[in-house]
């Protein structure tokens, strides 16, 4: 009896201690319930813990901790990958970004639309003058890009911008000299074309456009830091530059009138150009804010900025339709520009989807460049087609001179 009682006591003690002992030291035979838990577990190192815990509720804290640990590691890996990708960008890629070649479409489109409007008005086109103006315009845009990098380098806005020309070349002075050499050569070419066409109004308009570019980014003005870049961009590339190029395609024996058609076309060009500048701010918000550059997106934020992009694209096409109905623009412009609507929808969709992603939103401005280029080419083609197939087109020739 004594031996039996002693054995019963030992059995009871072992049984009770098995309930409170650490799961790492006591192996408990698996039950059907614990086997179900094992199927849900994805990490073999924690199988014993999941098996030995007495209930589902007691497993939740450790599961939550493991989830946080794994998420933290995953986020760290993703962040590290992003940093590595950015640090491993090739020099060729950086040079391509610094060159901003797609942005030079803002030199091509105002000239092409203005020349097409002149052809519609007077059925005259000078290829020599067109290409000399194109070369001069490219030099002016080069000045804008180079000087912008120099002055943003001075304020610290481009301190961490690897594709800045100053950071790539390693010489602020050299970049600034190249910028003003480009400006001098470009302005000389524009002045030559103005003398060839005997049109002083055009050179005054182009001088106004260049002035807008200067006060936009150069000291002591730097109006871009006050969020005024988009209005200046609209005026410079729209009414000023497009109208000036229209006047420069006139014959020396006659001066072209400033009509409702050229003004309407210049407004549309100005809007699409300003949209490029607006979207270029998305990925620079933090850097701009840190140096006191209050671009529209620093003031609005990315969510409101995405709405601005949507409204802007819709406004461009709505305005096109209205100008066509009121005969300020030929019907051919509505038809051909209407073919670019899918590109406009692509811009809206891309910005809406990626406005919070600093890496992907970098490409938004290039989607806007595509819209600007395709819309501008379609607009110019519509003006030419209107002249070719509707020579009796009734212009809204409200003379402003």
N, C-alpha and C positions, 0 to 999 in steps of 0.2 A: 504493500500500500504506500509506504513512504517513497519507494522508488518511482511508483506511478505518479504520485503527487508532484515529485521533483521534476519529472519529465514534462508533466502538464504545465508547470510553472515556466520552464525553459521555452516551451513552444509558444506560450502566451507572450512572453517577453520579446522573443524574436519577431513575432507577428506585429506587436505594437511598435517596435523600433523600425520595422520595415516601412511603416507609414510616414515616419518623420525623418528618416535618414536621407542623406543627400542622394539624388538620382545618379550621381557619378560613382557611388560606391556600392549601391544596392541594385542588383539586376532583377527586374520584375518580369515574370513571364508575360508576354503580350496577350492582350485580350482582343476581342473583335473590334471594340471601340477604339483601342489604341492603334490597331492595324489600319483603321480608317484614317486616323490622324497621320500615320506614316506616309500614306499615299499623297497627302496634301503637302508634305514637307519637301522642299527642294534642295536642302543642304544636308548632306549626310552627317556632318559633324554635330548636328543638333537632334539626331534621331532619338538618342537616349533621353534627352530632356523632354521631347514631345511624348515619349512613351510613358515616362514615369510620373508626369504631372497628373494630379488626381482628377482634374475637370477642365472643361473648355475655357471657363472664365479665368482660371489660373494661368493658362497659356497665353492669353492676350497681351499682357504687358511685355513678355519677352518677344512675342511675334512683332509687336509694335516697334520695339527697340531694334530688332533685326531689320525691319522695313526701313526705318530711318537711316540705319547704318548703310544699307545697300544703296538707298537713294542718294545719300551724301556722297558715297564713293562714285556712283554713276555720274552725278553732277560735276564732281571734281574732275573725272575723266573727260567729260564733255568740254568743260571749261579749258582744261589743259590741251585738248585737241584743237579747240578754236585758237588758242594762243599759238600753238605750234604751227597751225596752218598759216596764220597771219605772219608769223616770224619767218616762215620758209617761203614766202612769196619771192619768186625769182626777180632778178634785176630787170630782165626784159619786160616782165609784167608791170613792174613799178614804172618803168619808162613809158610803157603804153598808157598807163593811167595818168601819168604826168602830162603826156602830150595832149590828152583829151581830144583826139582826132574826131570822134563823132560830134563833139560840141561845135565843130567848125561848120556844121550845117546852118548855124545861125548867121553865118556870112553868106551862104549860098541861097537860102530861101528868100530873104528880103530882096536880094538882087534879082532873082528869077521871077518872083511875083511882080516886082516893079517893072521889069522889062516886058513881061507878058501884058501888063496893063497898058504900057506904052504902045505895044503892038496892036492891042485892041483899039486904042484911041486913034493912032496915026498910021497903022500898018507899016511901021518902020522898026528895024532891028539891026544894030551894029554889033557883029560878033567880036570885032577887035576891042571895042569899048567894053563889051560885056566881060571878056576875059581879063582885061586890065583892071577893071573894077573888082573882079573876083579876087585877083592876086592882092590888090590893095586891101580889100576887106579881110582877107585871111591874115595879113600882117597886123591889122588893127585888133583882131581877135587874139592874136598871139601876144600883143601888148597887154590886153586885158588879163589873159591867163597868167602871164609871167609877173606882172606887177601885183596882181592879186596874191600870188604866192609869196612875194617879197613882203608885202605889208601885213599879211596874216602871220608871216614868220616873225615880224617885228613885235606884234601884239601877243604872240604866243599861241595863237589859234591853231597854227600848224606845227606846234612843237612835237607832237607825236604822230604827225601825218607822214608816213613813210614815202608816199607818192608825191610829196611836195618837190617842186623843181629845185628849190634852194637846198633841201635835205639831200637830194640825189647828187646835184652838182657840187655841193659843199661850198658855194660862193654866193653870198647875198649880192655883193657888188656886181659880179659878172652877170647874174640873172637880171638885175635892175638895168644894167647897160644894154643888154640884149633886148629888154622890153622897150626901152625908149628909142633904140635904133629901129625896131619894128614899127613903132608909132610914126617916126619921122618918114620912113620909106612909104608906109601905107598912106599917110596924109598927102605926101607928094604925088602918089599915083591918083588919088581922088581929085586933087587940085588940077592935075593934068587933064583928067577926063572932063572936069567942069569947064576948063578953058576950051576943050575941043567942041563941046556942045554949046558954048557961049551962054551958059546958064548960071548966073550968080546965085539964084535961089537955092540951087541944089547944094552948093558948097556951104551955104549958111545952115541948111538942114543937117548936113553931115557933121559940121562943126558942133551943132547942138547935140547930136547923137554921141559924139566923142566926149563932149562935156559931161553928159549924163554918166558915161562910163568912168570918167575921172572922179567926179564927186561921189560916185557910188563906193569907191574903194580906196582912193588916195587921200593922204593927209593934206590939209587939216580937216577935211570934210568927213570922209568915211561914213556916209549916210547908210551904208549897209548895216552898220552896227546899231542903227536906230530902227531897223526893220523896213527901210524904204527902198530896198533893192528891187523888188518886183515892180513898183510903179515906174522907177527909172528905166528898168529893162524894157517895160512895155513901150514907153515913149521913145527910147533910143532905137529899138529894132522895128517898131511898128510905124507910127506916123512919121517919124523923122527919117530913118534910113530907107524904108520901103518907098516913101514918097520921093525922096531924093534920087534914088536909082531910077524911078519912073521918069523924072525930069531929065536925067542924064542920057536917056535914050531918045531924046528929041533931035530933030534935024536942026542944023545950025541956022536955017532960014526961018524956023518957026518955033515958038515956045508952046509947050503943051499946057493945056489948062488943068488945074487941079479939080478933078471931078469927084462926084460921090462914089464912083466905082473904085478909084485908087484909094480913097480914104477908107472905104469899107474893107477892102482887101488888106490894107495896112493894119487895121484894128485886129483882124483875125490873126495876122502874122504876129502882132505884138502879144496877143493872148497866149498863143502856143509857145512862144519864146519864154514868156514869164513863167509858164508852167514848168519848164525845164529847171529854171533857177529855184523855184519853190521846192520842187522835189529833191534838189541837191542838198537841201538842209536836213533831211530826215536823219541821216546817219551822223550828223555833226552836232546834234543838239547839246550833248554834254560838253564838248569842247568849246562850242560857241558861248554857252552859259558861263563857263569858267573864266572867260576873258572879257565878259561883259558885252558880247555881241548878241543883241536881242533881235534875232531873225524872227520872222513870223511864226516859225515852228517852236522856237524857244518860248514865245508868248502863248501860243495856242496849245501846244502838246501834240503828240502824234495822232490821237484819236480825232480831235477837231481838225487837224491837218488833213487826215484822210477824207473827211467830209468836204473840206475845201476843194480837194482834187476832184472829187465826184461832181460837185456843183460846177466847177470850172469847165470840165469836159462837156457836161450837158449844156452849159451856157454857150460854148463855142459852136456846137451843132445847132442849137436853137437860134442863135444869132445868124448863122449861115442861112437857115431856112427863111428867116424873116427878111434878110437882105435880098434873097432871091425872089421872094414874093413881091417885094416892093420895087423890083427891077434895078436895084443898085448893083446887083451882081447878075450875070447871065445865068440862065437855067442850067447850062452845062456845068457851071461851078457846083451847083447843088447836087447834080447827078454824080459827078466824079468825086467830089469831097464826101458824098454820102457813102462811097465805097470804103472809106477809111474808118467808118463807125466801129467795125470789129477791133481795130487798133485802139480806139478810144475806150472801148469796153475792157480791153486787156489792161490798159493803164489803171483804170478804176479797180479792177479785180486784183491786180498785183499789189497795189498800195493798200487796199482793204485787207488783204490776207497777210501782208508782211510788214505793216507799219510799226509793229513792236519789235521786229527782228532787225537789229542793227547791222547784221551781216548781209542779209538778203535785200534790205531796203536800199542798200547802196546802188542797186541796179535800177531803181525806180526812175532816176533821171535819164537813163539810156532808153527806157521804154517811152519816156516823154520825147526824147530825141527822134525816135521812130515815128511817133505821132506827128511831131512838128514837121519832119521831112516829108512823110507821105501826104499829109494834109496840104502842105505848101506846094508840092509838085502837082497835086490834083487841082488845087486852086489856079495855079499858073496854066495848067493844061486846059482848064475850063475857059479861061480868058482867051487863049489862042484859038480854041475850037469855036468859040463864039464869033471870032473875027473871020475864020475860014468859012463857016457854014451859015452865018447870019450877018452878012455885011451891012444889012439895014438895021442892025440892033440899035434900039433907041436908048442912047446913054442919058443918064441923069447928070447932065453937065452943068451943075451949079458952080459957076466960076467964083473962085475965092481970090482972084488976083485982079 
